[in-house]
């Protein structure tokens, strides 16, 4: 009787140890996934900012070229403003295919991949 009670106590201790290890493993996995997600967001933000800066200067250069070609600088800026408005509408129209689906796939792969 005492031996079977000792076996139950050992079993209970092993189960507690197992669940503590599982909780630790889950925490480590969650920290790894969140850190990868934050790193991807950080890289995306930096790349986006650099692209905006490059687009800003390229837009001014293109406006100057169009202004010299047309003869009126304000018309060149108006053309570029219209071009950017059309691009914004296109991105908004295709936001699911261009933005939402890739981000969803990335996050799903990150959190549900069983490697």
Biopython code that builds the backbone (N, CA, C, O; Angstrom):
import numpy as np
from Bio.PDB.StructureBuilder import StructureBuilder

atoms = [
    (1, "UNK", "N", (0.817, -1.195, 0.000)),
    (1, "UNK", "CA", (0.000, 0.000, 0.000)),
    (1, "UNK", "C", (0.859, 1.257, 0.000)),
    (1, "UNK", "O", (0.590, 2.199, -0.746)),
    (2, "UNK", "N", (1.894, 1.272, 0.838)),
    (2, "UNK", "CA", (2.769, 2.438, 0.928)),
    (2, "UNK", "C", (3.544, 2.625, -0.367)),
    (2, "UNK", "O", (3.817, 3.752, -0.779)),
    (3, "UNK", "N", (3.899, 1.502, -1.012)),
    (3, "UNK", "CA", (4.642, 1.597, -2.269)),
    (3, "UNK", "C", (3.776, 2.174, -3.379)),
    (3, "UNK", "O", (4.252, 2.998, -4.160)),
    (4, "UNK", "N", (2.528, 1.766, -3.467)),
    (4, "UNK", "CA", (1.645, 2.308, -4.499)),
    (4, "UNK", "C", (1.361, 3.783, -4.250)),
    (4, "UNK", "O", (1.207, 4.565, -5.189)),
    (5, "UNK", "N", (1.294, 4.162, -2.952)),
    (5, "UNK", "CA", (1.097, 5.576, -2.634)),
    (5, "UNK", "C", (2.333, 6.377, -3.053)),
    (5, "UNK", "O", (2.192, 7.494, -3.551)),
    (6, "UNK", "N", (3.519, 5.844, -2.865)),
    (6, "UNK", "CA", (4.750, 6.502, -3.303)),
    (6, "UNK", "C", (4.778, 6.631, -4.824)),
    (6, "UNK", "O", (5.253, 7.634, -5.357)),
    (7, "UNK", "N", (4.268, 5.614, -5.520)),
    (7, "UNK", "CA", (4.218, 5.685, -6.980)),
    (7, "UNK", "C", (3.282, 6.797, -7.439)),
    (7, "UNK", "O", (3.592, 7.515, -8.390)),
    (8, "UNK", "N", (2.145, 6.945, -6.773)),
    (8, "UNK", "CA", (1.213, 8.031, -7.116)),
    (8, "UNK", "C", (1.836, 9.398, -6.838)),
    (8, "UNK", "O", (1.650, 10.337, -7.611)),
    (9, "UNK", "N", (2.561, 9.505, -5.757)),
    (9, "UNK", "CA", (3.226, 10.778, -5.424)),
    (9, "UNK", "C", (4.292, 11.088, -6.468)),
    (9, "UNK", "O", (4.396, 12.222, -6.935)),
    (10, "UNK", "N", (5.084, 10.079, -6.835)),
    (10, "UNK", "CA", (6.103, 10.292, -7.871)),
    (10, "UNK", "C", (5.465, 10.643, -9.210)),
    (10, "UNK", "O", (5.946, 11.514, -9.935)),
    (11, "UNK", "N", (4.364, 9.943, -9.526)),
    (11, "UNK", "CA", (3.649, 10.248, -10.765)),
    (11, "UNK", "C", (3.139, 11.677, -10.748)),
    (11, "UNK", "O", (3.268, 12.397, -11.738)),
    (12, "UNK", "N", (2.565, 12.088, -9.640)),
    (12, "UNK", "CA", (2.055, 13.459, -9.514)),
    (12, "UNK", "C", (3.191, 14.473, -9.659)),
    (12, "UNK", "O", (3.021, 15.486, -10.338)),
    (13, "UNK", "N", (4.329, 14.224, -9.043)),
    (13, "UNK", "CA", (5.487, 15.120, -9.145)),
    (13, "UNK", "C", (6.000, 15.192, -10.584)),
    (13, "UNK", "O", (6.355, 16.264, -11.074)),
    (14, "UNK", "N", (6.034, 14.047, -11.248)),
    (14, "UNK", "CA", (6.470, 14.033, -12.649)),
    (14, "UNK", "C", (5.489, 14.790, -13.543)),
    (14, "UNK", "O", (5.900, 15.519, -14.446)),
    (15, "UNK", "N", (4.191, 14.616, -13.287)),
    (15, "UNK", "CA", (3.197, 15.371, -14.064)),
    (15, "UNK", "C", (3.338, 16.868, -13.853)),
    (15, "UNK", "O", (3.244, 17.634, -14.812)),
    (16, "UNK", "N", (3.561, 17.297, -12.624)),
    (16, "UNK", "CA", (3.758, 18.723, -12.346)),
    (16, "UNK", "C", (5.003, 19.242, -13.057)),
    (16, "UNK", "O", (5.001, 20.330, -13.633)),
    (17, "UNK", "N", (6.071, 18.438, -13.005)),
    (17, "UNK", "CA", (7.316, 18.830, -13.685)),
    (17, "UNK", "C", (7.099, 18.921, -15.196)),
    (17, "UNK", "O", (7.568, 19.857, -15.843)),
    (18, "UNK", "N", (6.382, 17.939, -15.749)),
    (18, "UNK", "CA", (6.084, 17.932, -17.180)),
    (18, "UNK", "C", (5.310, 19.179, -17.586)),
    (18, "UNK", "O", (5.653, 19.820, -18.580)),
    (19, "UNK", "N", (4.280, 19.530, -16.841)),
    (19, "UNK", "CA", (3.477, 20.707, -17.186)),
    (19, "UNK", "C", (4.265, 22.006, -17.019)),
    (19, "UNK", "O", (4.082, 22.947, -17.792)),
    (20, "UNK", "N", (5.138, 22.062, -16.015)),
    (20, "UNK", "CA", (6.004, 23.251, -15.879)),
    (20, "UNK", "C", (6.935, 23.376, -17.083)),
    (20, "UNK", "O", (7.142, 24.473, -17.603)),
    (21, "UNK", "N", (7.491, 22.254, -17.520)),
    (21, "UNK", "CA", (8.358, 22.280, -18.703)),
    (21, "UNK", "C", (7.581, 22.673, -19.955)),
    (21, "UNK", "O", (8.098, 23.414, -20.791)),
    (22, "UNK", "N", (6.357, 22.195, -20.097)),
    (22, "UNK", "CA", (5.523, 22.571, -21.235)),
    (22, "UNK", "C", (5.211, 24.073, -21.218)),
    (22, "UNK", "O", (5.229, 24.725, -22.262)),
    (23, "UNK", "N", (4.929, 24.608, -20.047)),
    (23, "UNK", "CA", (4.662, 26.047, -19.929)),
    (23, "UNK", "C", (5.905, 26.840, -20.298)),
    (23, "UNK", "O", (5.813, 27.839, -21.011)),
    (24, "UNK", "N", (7.077, 26.403, -19.818)),
    (24, "UNK", "CA", (8.324, 27.081, -20.171)),
    (24, "UNK", "C", (8.583, 27.021, -21.673)),
    (24, "UNK", "O", (8.990, 28.011, -22.281)),
    (25, "UNK", "N", (8.345, 25.855, -22.264)),
    (25, "UNK", "CA", (8.537, 25.698, -23.706)),
    (25, "UNK", "C", (7.593, 26.614, -24.480)),
    (25, "UNK", "O", (7.998, 27.237, -25.461)),
    (26, "UNK", "N", (6.346, 26.696, -24.045)),
    (26, "UNK", "CA", (5.369, 27.564, -24.705)),
    (26, "UNK", "C", (5.780, 29.026, -24.583)),
    (26, "UNK", "O", (5.654, 29.788, -25.542)),
    (27, "UNK", "N", (6.263, 29.416, -23.430)),
    (27, "UNK", "CA", (6.731, 30.796, -23.246)),
    (27, "UNK", "C", (7.900, 31.108, -24.178)),
    (27, "UNK", "O", (7.922, 32.148, -24.837)),
    (28, "UNK", "N", (8.862, 30.201, -24.223)),
    (28, "UNK", "CA", (10.019, 30.424, -25.096)),
    (28, "UNK", "C", (9.609, 30.496, -26.565)),
    (28, "UNK", "O", (10.109, 31.336, -27.312)),
    (29, "UNK", "N", (8.716, 29.630, -26.968)),
    (29, "UNK", "CA", (8.233, 29.650, -28.343)),
    (29, "UNK", "C", (7.501, 30.946, -28.645)),
    (29, "UNK", "O", (7.689, 31.535, -29.710)),
    (30, "UNK", "N", (6.665, 31.394, -27.713)),
    (30, "UNK", "CA", (5.932, 32.649, -27.909)),
    (30, "UNK", "C", (6.884, 33.826, -27.999)),
    (30, "UNK", "O", (6.698, 34.708, -28.839)),
    (31, "UNK", "N", (7.901, 33.856, -27.148)),
    (31, "UNK", "CA", (8.880, 34.944, -27.198)),
    (31, "UNK", "C", (9.625, 34.936, -28.525)),
    (31, "UNK", "O", (9.867, 35.991, -29.113)),
    (32, "UNK", "N", (9.987, 33.749, -28.995)),
    (32, "UNK", "CA", (10.680, 33.641, -30.279)),
    (32, "UNK", "C", (9.799, 34.172, -31.417)),
    (32, "UNK", "O", (10.263, 34.943, -32.258)),
    (33, "UNK", "N", (8.543, 33.762, -31.439)),
    (33, "UNK", "CA", (7.632, 34.180, -32.517)),
    (33, "UNK", "C", (7.373, 35.682, -32.466)),
    (33, "UNK", "O", (7.385, 36.351, -33.499)),
    (34, "UNK", "N", (7.142, 36.209, -31.275)),
    (34, "UNK", "CA", (6.876, 37.646, -31.143)),
    (34, "UNK", "C", (8.114, 38.450, -31.535)),
    (34, "UNK", "O", (7.995, 39.491, -32.182)),
    (35, "UNK", "N", (9.295, 37.981, -31.152)),
    (35, "UNK", "CA", (10.504, 38.712, -31.531)),
    (35, "UNK", "C", (10.715, 38.682, -33.043)),
    (35, "UNK", "O", (11.145, 39.680, -33.621)),
    (36, "UNK", "N", (10.420, 37.558, -33.692)),
    (36, "UNK", "CA", (10.513, 37.506, -35.157)),
    (36, "UNK", "C", (9.497, 38.443, -35.803)),
    (36, "UNK", "O", (9.799, 39.109, -36.793)),
    (37, "UNK", "N", (8.301, 38.491, -35.244)),
    (37, "UNK", "CA", (7.270, 39.384, -35.768)),
    (37, "UNK", "C", (7.678, 40.840, -35.606)),
    (37, "UNK", "O", (7.521, 41.629, -36.538)),
    (38, "UNK", "N", (8.199, 41.210, -34.440)),
    (38, "UNK", "CA", (8.640, 42.589, -34.214)),
    (38, "UNK", "C", (9.829, 42.948, -35.106)),
    (38, "UNK", "O", (9.928, 44.080, -35.581)),
    (39, "UNK", "N", (10.720, 42.001, -35.333)),
    (39, "UNK", "CA", (11.849, 42.256, -36.233)),
    (39, "UNK", "C", (11.361, 42.488, -37.655)),
    (39, "UNK", "O", (11.857, 43.381, -38.342)),
    (40, "UNK", "N", (10.399, 41.696, -38.100)),
    (40, "UNK", "CA", (9.851, 41.877, -39.451)),
    (40, "UNK", "C", (9.134, 43.216, -39.570)),
    (40, "UNK", "O", (9.245, 43.891, -40.594)),
    (41, "UNK", "N", (8.402, 43.604, -38.531)),
    (41, "UNK", "CA", (7.729, 44.907, -38.550)),
    (41, "UNK", "C", (8.750, 46.037, -38.586)),
    (41, "UNK", "O", (8.577, 47.008, -39.322)),
    (42, "UNK", "N", (9.805, 45.916, -37.801)),
    (42, "UNK", "CA", (10.842, 46.953, -37.764)),
    (42, "UNK", "C", (11.527, 47.105, -39.120)),
    (42, "UNK", "O", (11.720, 48.218, -39.609)),
    (43, "UNK", "N", (11.887, 45.986, -39.712)),
    (43, "UNK", "CA", (12.535, 46.030, -41.030)),
    (43, "UNK", "C", (11.580, 46.638, -42.058)),
    (43, "UNK", "O", (11.998, 47.436, -42.897)),
    (44, "UNK", "N", (10.313, 46.268, -41.996)),
    (44, "UNK", "CA", (9.334, 46.817, -42.937)),
    (44, "UNK", "C", (9.178, 48.323, -42.768)),
    (44, "UNK", "O", (9.084, 49.057, -43.752)),
    (45, "UNK", "N", (9.150, 48.778, -41.526)),
    (45, "UNK", "CA", (9.020, 50.216, -41.283)),
    (45, "UNK", "C", (10.234, 50.991, -41.789)),
    (45, "UNK", "O", (10.088, 52.046, -42.407)),
    (46, "UNK", "N", (11.418, 50.473, -41.529)),
    (46, "UNK", "CA", (12.636, 51.152, -41.992)),
    (46, "UNK", "C", (12.684, 51.170, -43.521)),
    (46, "UNK", "O", (12.983, 52.200, -44.126)),
    (47, "UNK", "N", (12.390, 50.027, -44.140)),
    (47, "UNK", "CA", (12.387, 49.976, -45.607)),
    (47, "UNK", "C", (11.313, 50.887, -46.189)),
    (47, "UNK", "O", (11.544, 51.554, -47.197)),
    (48, "UNK", "N", (10.137, 50.919, -45.556)),
    (48, "UNK", "CA", (9.076, 51.807, -46.018)),
    (48, "UNK", "C", (9.483, 53.267, -45.922)),
    (48, "UNK", "O", (9.224, 54.047, -46.838)),
    (49, "UNK", "N", (10.120, 53.642, -44.820)),
    (49, "UNK", "CA", (10.576, 55.025, -44.652)),
    (49, "UNK", "C", (11.626, 55.392, -45.696)),
    (49, "UNK", "O", (11.587, 56.484, -46.261)),
    (50, "UNK", "N", (12.559, 54.486, -45.950)),
    (50, "UNK", "CA", (13.575, 54.749, -46.973)),
    (50, "UNK", "C", (12.947, 54.850, -48.365)),
    (50, "UNK", "O", (13.362, 55.678, -49.177)),
    (51, "UNK", "N", (11.963, 54.020, -48.635)),
    (51, "UNK", "CA", (11.274, 54.092, -49.928)),
    (51, "UNK", "C", (10.511, 55.403, -50.074)),
    (51, "UNK", "O", (10.488, 55.987, -51.157)),
    (52, "UNK", "N", (9.895, 55.866, -49.008)),
    (52, "UNK", "CA", (9.175, 57.144, -49.054)),
    (52, "UNK", "C", (10.154, 58.284, -49.320)),
    (52, "UNK", "O", (9.867, 59.178, -50.116)),
    (53, "UNK", "N", (11.302, 58.256, -48.657)),
    (53, "UNK", "CA", (12.315, 59.300, -48.892)),
    (53, "UNK", "C", (12.786, 59.283, -50.346)),
    (53, "UNK", "O", (12.880, 60.330, -50.986)),
    (54, "UNK", "N", (13.079, 58.097, -50.858)),
    (54, "UNK", "CA", (13.534, 57.989, -52.248)),
    (54, "UNK", "C", (12.437, 58.457, -53.201)),
    (54, "UNK", "O", (12.718, 59.170, -54.164)),
    (55, "UNK", "N", (11.207, 58.069, -52.946)),
    (55, "UNK", "CA", (10.092, 58.478, -53.792)),
    (55, "UNK", "C", (9.888, 59.988, -53.755)),
    (55, "UNK", "O", (9.539, 60.596, -54.768)),
    (56, "UNK", "N", (10.102, 60.585, -52.604)),
    (56, "UNK", "CA", (9.982, 62.033, -52.447)),
    (56, "UNK", "C", (10.957, 62.759, -53.373)),
    (56, "UNK", "O", (10.562, 63.651, -54.124)),
    (57, "UNK", "N", (12.231, 62.372, -53.315)),
    (57, "UNK", "CA", (13.230, 63.036, -54.151)),
    (57, "UNK", "C", (13.057, 62.706, -55.638)),
    (57, "UNK", "O", (13.242, 63.570, -56.494)),
    (58, "UNK", "N", (12.707, 61.478, -55.934)),
    (58, "UNK", "CA", (12.473, 61.116, -57.333)),
    (58, "UNK", "C", (11.264, 61.857, -57.902)),
    (58, "UNK", "O", (11.245, 62.199, -59.085)),
    (59, "UNK", "N", (10.264, 62.105, -57.071)),
    (59, "UNK", "CA", (9.089, 62.854, -57.516)),
    (59, "UNK", "C", (9.459, 64.289, -57.875)),
    (59, "UNK", "O", (9.010, 64.819, -58.892)),
    (60, "UNK", "N", (10.274, 64.908, -57.039)),
    (60, "UNK", "CA", (10.704, 66.273, -57.344)),
    (60, "UNK", "C", (11.537, 66.313, -58.628)),
    (60, "UNK", "O", (11.385, 67.222, -59.444)),
    (61, "UNK", "N", (12.409, 65.335, -58.798)),
    (61, "UNK", "CA", (13.219, 65.296, -60.012)),
    (61, "UNK", "C", (12.331, 65.086, -61.237)),
    (61, "UNK", "O", (12.530, 65.729, -62.267)),
    (62, "UNK", "N", (11.357, 64.191, -61.128)),
    (62, "UNK", "CA", (10.447, 63.946, -62.240)),
    (62, "UNK", "C", (9.593, 65.177, -62.532)),
    (62, "UNK", "O", (9.318, 65.486, -63.692)),
    (63, "UNK", "N", (9.178, 65.874, -61.485)),
    (63, "UNK", "CA", (8.398, 67.098, -61.679)),
    (63, "UNK", "C", (9.217, 68.160, -62.409)),
    (63, "UNK", "O", (8.695, 68.882, -63.257)),
    (64, "UNK", "N", (10.481, 68.247, -62.079)),
    (64, "UNK", "CA", (11.356, 69.197, -62.777)),
    (64, "UNK", "C", (11.491, 68.832, -64.252)),
    (64, "UNK", "O", (11.426, 69.701, -65.122)),
    (65, "UNK", "N", (11.680, 67.543, -64.527)),
    (65, "UNK", "CA", (11.822, 67.103, -65.915)),
    (65, "UNK", "C", (10.530, 67.360, -66.696)),
    (65, "UNK", "O", (10.568, 67.875, -67.813)),
    (66, "UNK", "N", (9.393, 67.001, -66.106)),
    (66, "UNK", "CA", (8.107, 67.218, -66.775)),
    (66, "UNK", "C", (7.853, 68.712, -66.940)),
    (66, "UNK", "O", (7.338, 69.154, -67.967)),
    (67, "UNK", "N", (8.222, 69.492, -65.908)),
    (67, "UNK", "CA", (8.053, 70.949, -65.992)),
    (67, "UNK", "C", (8.852, 71.558, -67.131)),
    (67, "UNK", "O", (8.354, 72.440, -67.831)),
    (68, "UNK", "N", (10.081, 71.104, -67.327)),
    (68, "UNK", "CA", (10.892, 71.610, -68.438)),
    (68, "UNK", "C", (10.329, 71.147, -69.778)),
    (68, "UNK", "O", (10.384, 71.873, -70.770)),
    (69, "UNK", "N", (9.792, 69.940, -69.794)),
    (69, "UNK", "CA", (9.246, 69.382, -71.028)),
    (69, "UNK", "C", (7.960, 70.108, -71.415)),
    (69, "UNK", "O", (7.771, 70.453, -72.581)),
    (70, "UNK", "N", (7.070, 70.345, -70.437)),
    (70, "UNK", "CA", (5.793, 71.016, -70.707)),
    (70, "UNK", "C", (5.972, 72.537, -70.775)),
    (70, "UNK", "O", (5.345, 73.213, -71.591)),
    (71, "UNK", "N", (6.824, 73.049, -69.917)),
    (71, "UNK", "CA", (7.030, 74.489, -69.879)),
    (71, "UNK", "C", (6.427, 75.139, -68.650)),
    (71, "UNK", "O", (6.757, 76.284, -68.344)),
    (72, "UNK", "N", (5.565, 74.453, -67.944)),
    (72, "UNK", "CA", (4.935, 74.971, -66.718)),
    (72, "UNK", "C", (5.206, 73.993, -65.576)),
    (72, "UNK", "O", (4.816, 72.827, -65.630)),
    (73, "UNK", "N", (5.873, 74.488, -64.557)),
    (73, "UNK", "CA", (6.237, 73.622, -63.442)),
    (73, "UNK", "C", (5.019, 73.214, -62.610)),
    (73, "UNK", "O", (4.955, 72.083, -62.129)),
    (74, "UNK", "N", (4.073, 74.103, -62.439)),
    (74, "UNK", "CA", (2.898, 73.800, -61.615)),
    (74, "UNK", "C", (2.053, 72.695, -62.253)),
    (74, "UNK", "O", (1.419, 71.909, -61.549)),
    (75, "UNK", "N", (2.049, 72.640, -63.588)),
    (75, "UNK", "CA", (1.317, 71.577, -64.280)),
    (75, "UNK", "C", (1.999, 70.227, -64.033)),
    (75, "UNK", "O", (1.331, 69.203, -63.888)),
    (76, "UNK", "N", (3.324, 70.237, -63.987)),
    (76, "UNK", "CA", (4.061, 69.002, -63.714)),
    (76, "UNK", "C", (3.731, 68.478, -62.320)),
    (76, "UNK", "O", (3.533, 67.277, -62.133)),
    (77, "UNK", "N", (3.671, 69.384, -61.339)),
    (77, "UNK", "CA", (3.307, 68.961, -59.984)),
    (77, "UNK", "C", (1.862, 68.470, -59.939)),
    (77, "UNK", "O", (1.551, 67.530, -59.206)),
    (78, "UNK", "N", (1.002, 69.080, -60.695)),
    (78, "UNK", "CA", (-0.385, 68.646, -60.761)),
    (78, "UNK", "C", (-0.499, 67.250, -61.380)),
    (78, "UNK", "O", (-1.279, 66.420, -60.914)),
    (79, "UNK", "N", (0.272, 67.003, -62.417)),
    (79, "UNK", "CA", (0.286, 65.680, -63.061)),
    (79, "UNK", "C", (0.775, 64.625, -62.078)),
    (79, "UNK", "O", (0.176, 63.556, -61.961)),
    (80, "UNK", "N", (1.864, 64.921, -61.370)),
    (80, "UNK", "CA", (2.386, 63.949, -60.401)),
    (80, "UNK", "C", (1.406, 63.726, -59.247)),
    (80, "UNK", "O", (1.251, 62.599, -58.777)),
    (81, "UNK", "N", (0.755, 64.777, -58.796)),
    (81, "UNK", "CA", (-0.254, 64.618, -57.752)),
    (81, "UNK", "C", (-1.389, 63.720, -58.216)),
    (81, "UNK", "O", (-1.856, 62.869, -57.460)),
    (82, "UNK", "N", (-1.832, 63.901, -59.436)),
    (82, "UNK", "CA", (-2.870, 63.032, -59.994)),
    (82, "UNK", "C", (-2.394, 61.601, -60.126)),
    (82, "UNK", "O", (-3.144, 60.665, -59.852)),
    (83, "UNK", "N", (-1.145, 61.426, -60.548)),
    (83, "UNK", "CA", (-0.577, 60.084, -60.665)),
    (83, "UNK", "C", (-0.546, 59.381, -59.308)),
    (83, "UNK", "O", (-0.905, 58.208, -59.200)),
    (84, "UNK", "N", (-0.114, 60.108, -58.273)),
    (84, "UNK", "CA", (-0.097, 59.512, -56.937)),
    (84, "UNK", "C", (-1.504, 59.234, -56.419)),
    (84, "UNK", "O", (-1.711, 58.248, -55.710)),
    (85, "UNK", "N", (-2.457, 60.063, -56.750)),
    (85, "UNK", "CA", (-3.846, 59.816, -56.343)),
    (85, "UNK", "C", (-4.373, 58.543, -57.007)),
    (85, "UNK", "O", (-5.060, 57.748, -56.366)),
    (86, "UNK", "N", (-4.057, 58.352, -58.276)),
    (86, "UNK", "CA", (-4.476, 57.128, -58.977)),
    (86, "UNK", "C", (-3.789, 55.906, -58.363)),
    (86, "UNK", "O", (-4.421, 54.865, -58.183)),
    (87, "UNK", "N", (-2.502, 56.029, -58.043)),
    (87, "UNK", "CA", (-1.798, 54.916, -57.405)),
    (87, "UNK", "C", (-2.406, 54.577, -56.044)),
    (87, "UNK", "O", (-2.530, 53.402, -55.699)),
    (88, "UNK", "N", (-2.788, 55.598, -55.266)),
    (88, "UNK", "CA", (-3.437, 55.343, -53.980)),
    (88, "UNK", "C", (-4.755, 54.614, -54.161)),
    (88, "UNK", "O", (-5.074, 53.709, -53.390)),
    (89, "UNK", "N", (-5.524, 54.998, -55.171)),
    (89, "UNK", "CA", (-6.791, 54.322, -55.439)),
    (89, "UNK", "C", (-6.570, 52.864, -55.851)),
    (89, "UNK", "O", (-7.320, 51.977, -55.445)),
    (90, "UNK", "N", (-5.547, 52.629, -56.651)),
    (90, "UNK", "CA", (-5.235, 51.259, -57.078)),
    (90, "UNK", "C", (-4.831, 50.407, -55.871)),
    (90, "UNK", "O", (-5.303, 49.280, -55.716)),
    (91, "UNK", "N", (-3.954, 50.951, -55.018)),
    (91, "UNK", "CA", (-3.536, 50.207, -53.824)),
    (91, "UNK", "C", (-4.737, 49.958, -52.917)),
    (91, "UNK", "O", (-4.868, 48.871, -52.355)),
    (92, "UNK", "N", (-5.614, 50.948, -52.767)),
    (92, "UNK", "CA", (-6.796, 50.764, -51.933)),
    (92, "UNK", "C", (-7.728, 49.706, -52.528)),
    (92, "UNK", "O", (-8.300, 48.899, -51.797)),
    (93, "UNK", "N", (-7.875, 49.711, -53.827)),
    (93, "UNK", "CA", (-8.758, 48.742, -54.478)),
    (93, "UNK", "C", (-8.219, 47.315, -54.342)),
    (93, "UNK", "O", (-8.994, 46.371, -54.192)),
    (94, "UNK", "N", (-6.915, 47.161, -54.392)),
    (94, "UNK", "CA", (-6.295, 45.842, -54.313)),
    (94, "UNK", "C", (-5.598, 45.619, -52.971)),
    (94, "UNK", "O", (-4.628, 44.866, -52.897)),
    (95, "UNK", "N", (-6.081, 46.263, -51.916)),
    (95, "UNK", "CA", (-5.434, 46.173, -50.608)),
    (95, "UNK", "C", (-5.420, 44.754, -50.069)),
    (95, "UNK", "O", (-4.479, 44.360, -49.381)),
    (96, "UNK", "N", (-6.450, 43.988, -50.374)),
    (96, "UNK", "CA", (-6.491, 42.614, -49.866)),
    (96, "UNK", "C", (-5.385, 41.773, -50.497)),
    (96, "UNK", "O", (-4.679, 41.049, -49.795)),
    (97, "UNK", "N", (-5.230, 41.865, -51.821)),
    (97, "UNK", "CA", (-4.208, 41.082, -52.509)),
    (97, "UNK", "C", (-2.797, 41.607, -52.244)),
    (97, "UNK", "O", (-1.849, 40.825, -52.163)),
    (98, "UNK", "N", (-2.653, 42.930, -52.108)),
    (98, "UNK", "CA", (-1.321, 43.519, -51.971)),
    (98, "UNK", "C", (-0.815, 43.579, -50.537)),
    (98, "UNK", "O", (0.390, 43.480, -50.307)),
    (99, "UNK", "N", (-1.715, 43.739, -49.566)),
    (99, "UNK", "CA", (-1.278, 43.966, -48.194)),
    (99, "UNK", "C", (-1.823, 42.913, -47.235)),
    (99, "UNK", "O", (-1.051, 42.260, -46.532)),
    (100, "UNK", "N", (-3.123, 42.742, -47.198)),
    (100, "UNK", "CA", (-3.751, 41.910, -46.163)),
    (100, "UNK", "C", (-3.359, 40.444, -46.307)),
    (100, "UNK", "O", (-2.947, 39.823, -45.327)),
    (101, "UNK", "N", (-3.478, 39.881, -47.502)),
    (101, "UNK", "CA", (-3.153, 38.459, -47.685)),
    (101, "UNK", "C", (-1.687, 38.134, -47.399)),
    (101, "UNK", "O", (-1.431, 37.155, -46.699)),
    (102, "UNK", "N", (-0.701, 38.903, -47.902)),
    (102, "UNK", "CA", (0.690, 38.578, -47.566)),
    (102, "UNK", "C", (0.994, 38.680, -46.072)),
    (102, "UNK", "O", (1.722, 37.850, -45.528)),
    (103, "UNK", "N", (0.439, 39.695, -45.410)),
    (103, "UNK", "CA", (0.680, 39.822, -43.972)),
    (103, "UNK", "C", (0.039, 38.662, -43.225)),
    (103, "UNK", "O", (0.633, 38.116, -42.296)),
    (104, "UNK", "N", (-1.161, 38.286, -43.622)),
    (104, "UNK", "CA", (-1.847, 37.169, -42.977)),
    (104, "UNK", "C", (-1.081, 35.869, -43.178)),
    (104, "UNK", "O", (-0.944, 35.083, -42.240)),
    (105, "UNK", "N", (-0.581, 35.632, -44.386)),
    (105, "UNK", "CA", (0.209, 34.426, -44.648)),
    (105, "UNK", "C", (1.474, 34.405, -43.799)),
    (105, "UNK", "O", (1.840, 33.367, -43.249)),
    (106, "UNK", "N", (2.149, 35.563, -43.693)),
    (106, "UNK", "CA", (3.380, 35.639, -42.908)),
    (106, "UNK", "C", (3.116, 35.324, -41.438)),
    (106, "UNK", "O", (3.830, 34.523, -40.833)),
    (107, "UNK", "N", (2.103, 35.946, -40.870)),
    (107, "UNK", "CA", (1.800, 35.736, -39.451)),
    (107, "UNK", "C", (1.320, 34.306, -39.213)),
    (107, "UNK", "O", (1.672, 33.697, -38.202)),
    (108, "UNK", "N", (0.527, 33.769, -40.126)),
    (108, "UNK", "CA", (0.052, 32.395, -39.988)),
    (108, "UNK", "C", (1.215, 31.412, -40.037)),
    (108, "UNK", "O", (1.298, 30.499, -39.215)),
    (109, "UNK", "N", (2.118, 31.600, -41.008)),
    (109, "UNK", "CA", (3.296, 30.730, -41.089)),
    (109, "UNK", "C", (4.158, 30.848, -39.847)),
    (109, "UNK", "O", (4.702, 29.857, -39.362)),
    (110, "UNK", "N", (4.281, 32.067, -39.334)),
    (110, "UNK", "CA", (5.127, 32.304, -38.181)),
    (110, "UNK", "C", (4.589, 31.604, -36.940)),
    (110, "UNK", "O", (5.349, 30.971, -36.206)),
    (111, "UNK", "N", (3.286, 31.712, -36.700)),
    (111, "UNK", "CA", (2.733, 31.169, -35.469)),
    (111, "UNK", "C", (2.248, 29.728, -35.583)),
    (111, "UNK", "O", (2.178, 29.035, -34.568)),
    (112, "UNK", "N", (1.917, 29.261, -36.762)),
    (112, "UNK", "CA", (1.367, 27.919, -36.886)),
    (112, "UNK", "C", (2.304, 26.905, -37.525)),
    (112, "UNK", "O", (1.952, 25.730, -37.626)),
    (113, "UNK", "N", (3.486, 27.329, -37.960)),
    (113, "UNK", "CA", (4.430, 26.412, -38.571)),
    (113, "UNK", "C", (4.999, 25.484, -37.497)),
    (113, "UNK", "O", (5.433, 25.945, -36.441)),
    (114, "UNK", "N", (4.998, 24.187, -37.767)),
    (114, "UNK", "CA", (5.427, 23.185, -36.776)),
    (114, "UNK", "C", (6.856, 22.716, -37.058)),
    (114, "UNK", "O", (7.078, 21.542, -37.355)),
    (115, "UNK", "N", (7.812, 23.623, -36.966)),
    (115, "UNK", "CA", (9.204, 23.221, -37.183)),
    (115, "UNK", "C", (9.870, 22.891, -35.883)),
    (115, "UNK", "O", (11.047, 22.531, -35.866)),
]
sb = StructureBuilder()
sb.init_structure("model")
sb.init_model(0)
sb.init_chain("A")
sb.init_seg("    ")
for serial, (resi, resn, name, xyz) in enumerate(atoms, 1):
    if name == "N":
        sb.init_residue(resn, " ", resi, " ")
    sb.init_atom(name, np.array(xyz, "f"), 0.0, 1.0, " ", f" {name:<3s}", serial, name[0])
structure = sb.get_structure()
